[in-house]
Amino acid sequence: MNTDVLNVLKQRRSIYALGKEVKQSPDEIAKTVADVIEETPTAFNSQTTRAVFLFGDKHDQLWDIVVKRLKSEVPTAEAYAKTQEKINSFKAGFGTILYFTDTAVVKQLEKDFTLYADNFATWAEQAQGSAQLNTWTTLANNNIGASLQHYNPLIDELVAEAFDIPANWTLRAQMPFGSIEAPAGSKDYMDRADRFKLLK
């Protein structure tokens, strides 16, 4: 079998040592990622995923919001210093993609297709995962490192206010990205016998 896609998937790793030495422009990155998200399948072609692209001062503003919000959640000054170091590694990147789900679309689908109403929220989450993986892999294929972070819901209201996010958009993840300043560590895999079943 052709393994081109598999080989690209193997490039996708969580990169935490990010820099700003990205060859592509913000406009080029945003357009490519928008294209990727548009081509990502969704149940009922519902297109529930939304994305906000942050560069420059807006990128920095996001991670300033995060580190300030986390101060009240971290028990000690020592722990907070480690938190600051982690957040600064994201801020050191070139940009951030914020992923949202449009809950207004989900709710409308629940009304329009009552037989499947209990599934639309789950399907929206599946769409998120697909869009995030496709984007992450595309970035990796262009030698751009990224990781996926989840500081929601702690930062939801602050992010909505700072970036004028519609009330029906629910924050699902944050993807800081940039030049790869250090490679990812080794990756462990569980025993396939515990994970897969082949029936013939």
WOWOLIN-V196306 format. One record per residue. N is the residue number from 0. PHI is phi in whole degrees, -180 to 180 (none if undefined). Layout:
# WOWOLIN-V196306
n;phi
N;PHI
N;PHI
This chain:
# WOWOLIN-V196306
n;phi
0;none
1;-69
2;-116
3;-58
4;-66
5;-59
6;-64
7;-68
8;-60
9;-67
10;-73
11;-76
12;-136
13;-77
14;-104
15;-103
16;-92
17;-106
18;-135
19;-105
20;-85
21;-101
22;-76
23;-78
24;-81
25;-54
26;-63
27;-66
28;-64
29;-61
30;-65
31;-63
32;-66
33;-61
34;-61
35;-62
36;-66
37;-62
38;-88
39;-81
40;-69
41;-136
42;-60
43;61
44;49
45;-74
46;51
47;-84
48;-81
49;-123
50;-141
51;-124
52;-103
53;-115
54;-134
55;58
56;-62
57;-68
58;-60
59;-62
60;-60
61;-58
62;-73
63;-66
64;-61
65;-63
66;-67
67;-68
68;-67
69;-75
70;-58
71;-78
72;-98
73;-96
74;-72
75;-134
76;-63
77;-64
78;-66
79;-67
80;-61
81;-67
82;-63
83;-59
84;-62
85;-65
86;-65
87;-63
88;-67
89;-74
90;-64
91;-68
92;-73
93;-86
94;-171
95;-142
96;-106
97;-98
98;-105
99;-129
100;-111
101;-82
102;-71
103;-65
104;-67
105;-60
106;-65
107;-67
108;-63
109;-61
110;-76
111;-76
112;-129
113;-62
114;-62
115;-110
116;-55
117;-70
118;-100
119;-66
120;-65
121;-64
122;-65
123;-65
124;-68
125;-63
126;-63
127;-60
128;-60
129;-65
130;-64
131;-66
132;-65
133;-61
134;-65
135;-58
136;-67
137;-63
138;-61
139;-60
140;-68
141;-109
142;60
143;-113
144;-85
145;-157
146;-144
147;-116
148;-119
149;-138
150;-94
151;-75
152;-92
153;-55
154;-102
155;-54
156;-66
157;-66
158;-67
159;-59
160;-70
161;-67
162;-117
163;55
164;-87
165;-58
166;-62
167;-88
168;-96
169;-104
170;-69
171;-116
172;-168
173;-128
174;-122
175;-73
176;-146
177;175
178;-68
179;-87
180;-91
181;-157
182;-72
183;-70
184;-75
185;-67
186;-117
187;-94
188;-124
189;-73
190;-61
191;-62
192;-65
193;-89
194;-119
195;-125
196;-136
197;-111
198;-116
199;-122
